[in-house]
Amino acid sequence: MKLTLIGHNYQYATEQMLLTLFPGERPEYPSSPPAEGENALSLRLFPGNLWATATAKLTYGGKSYTASARVRAPTADMDKVETDRALQRCLKNAFYRAGAAALGREPPWGALTGVRPVKIPTKVLRRGGSLSQADAVLKDYRVAPLRRKLALACAQRTVEAEQSLSPDEVSLYVGVPFCPTRCSYCSFISADVHRALSLVEPYAQALEREISALAQAVRRQGTKVRTVYWGGGTPTTLSPALLDRLLTRLEVELDLSRLTEYTVEAGRPDTVTAEKLAALAAHGVGRISVNPQSMSDAVLKAIGRSHTAADILTAYDLARHGGPFDINMDLIAGLPGDTVAGFRSTLEQVLALAPENITVHTLALKKGAALAQTGTPLPTGEEVSAMLDAAWSALEGAGYRPYYLYRQKYMSGGFENVGWCRPGKENLYNICMMEELHTVLSLGCGGVSKLIDRAKGSLVRVSNPKYPQEYIQTIGHICRQKEELVWPTI
Ligand code: SF4
C-alpha cells in the first residue's frame, strides 16, 4: 500500500497499523501521487493548540474511506516519549477507523498492534485497579470481548507470578539450534541436525565456555537463578551423553539452589528416547514439551515432519513414565491441509492424554519459512477463528485456564498464541519472559538477554550472534561480554 505521511514522520506506528489491518499489504513510500483507485493511505497530523487531530484518507479495493481522531495537544510538561505515544495513538486511531470501515469488520485485537497485549490490563491491576477498569482500557482499544477475557485472565496470572519473584532473581535461557528436520513453517535459526552434524560438538564446547563466563557475572552480582529454560531448536536432538554433559556443566557452574522450575524442550517427538528422558530427570528437569502441532498424519507430512501421530503417542507415553515431568503440548491452528474438524480431532486426542499444559498457537508465516514461499493453500481466517473457538471451549471444559499469551507478525486472522494449563501448573519462565517481569539471561546462538530495570521501566537487550557458525567463531568475544554483563535488580 502506498503511504503518504503529512505533518509527522511516525512511519513505524503507521506500518504497525497497516500490518494489523491489512497483513497482506507491504508499505511503499511513493515519490509521486498514487494512481486513481490504487490502494493508498494519506495520514495527516494537525497539531492544534488545544487538540491534535489526525485524518486518514484511505483508498482500498477501489473505494475511498475517510476517518479522523483527536487527542489533547501535548503540553510543555510532557516528555518526548509521552508526546510521541499520544500522537501515535491518535494517528493509529484515525487509520484504524478508516481501515475497519474498508474491511467491514474489526480485527480480534482491535487497534492494538503490539505483541504483548496483556501488558495493558496488567498495568491497571498492578496499580490496584479492578478487573472492570482493566477491561475498560481494552474496550477503549476496541478489543473483541473474547480477547479481552483472555487478556484479563493472563493479566491476573502475571500479577500473581510477579508477586512470587524476589529482586535478586533472574531467569536463564539456553538455546540449542538443532532439529531432526526443518518444519515448513519454521523461521527460526534451527538447522537440520543431519546437515549440521559437524557443528554440534563445536557448538557444545562454545556453549560450555559461555556458561562459565556467565556464571562469573552471576556470582559477582549475587544473583539467584529462579527458572531455567532450554529451547531452540530442539535440545533433545542432542545425544543423551551430550545432554548430560551440558546439563552437568550448567549445574556445576551456577548456583541453582533457588531454582523452582527447570524446563527442556523435547518438542519433536522423534527426538524423545528413554535414555534422554533419564538424563533430564537426573538433572532435576521437571517440565518438558512434546509438541504434536497436529495429530493428523497428512498435516504432519505437509509441514515436513518425519514422524506420525502414532509416534507422538509413543513419545508422550515415554515422557509420562520417564520422569516426574509436567508436560506441555503445542498445537498450531491454521496449518496446511488442516480443517476445523481435523483440529477438533487433534484437540480431543491431546486432551485425552491430559498434559499439564497445552499451548495453542496460530500459524504465523514469516518470509524465511519454506511454506511462505511455496504458496501452499492455508485455512482461511474464519476457519482459524473457528479452530481457536473450539480450542477455547474444549480447554475450558477440561479444566485448563489461559495464563500467558502473545501475538506475532503475519499471524493468520490476526489472532494470538495462548498457553493454557491446569491451575497451579503455570510456566513461570513463559510469564517472566513474555511480560518482561525480570531479567532473562540468554546463552547460545540467537539468544537475546533482556536486562530489565523495573524501577526505571527500562529494558536493555544484549544479543548473541544469530547463526551457529558465527556463534562458534566469535565465542571469545561473547564470553568477555558475558563476564562483564551487569543487570539491575527489580
Ligand atoms: S521443531 Fe521448531 S525449531 Fe525445529 S524446525 Fe520445527 S519449528 Fe523450527
Residues whose N, C-alpha, C, O or C-beta is under 5 A from the ligand:
A	BS01	SF4	C179 T181 R182 C183 C186 F188 S190 G232 G233
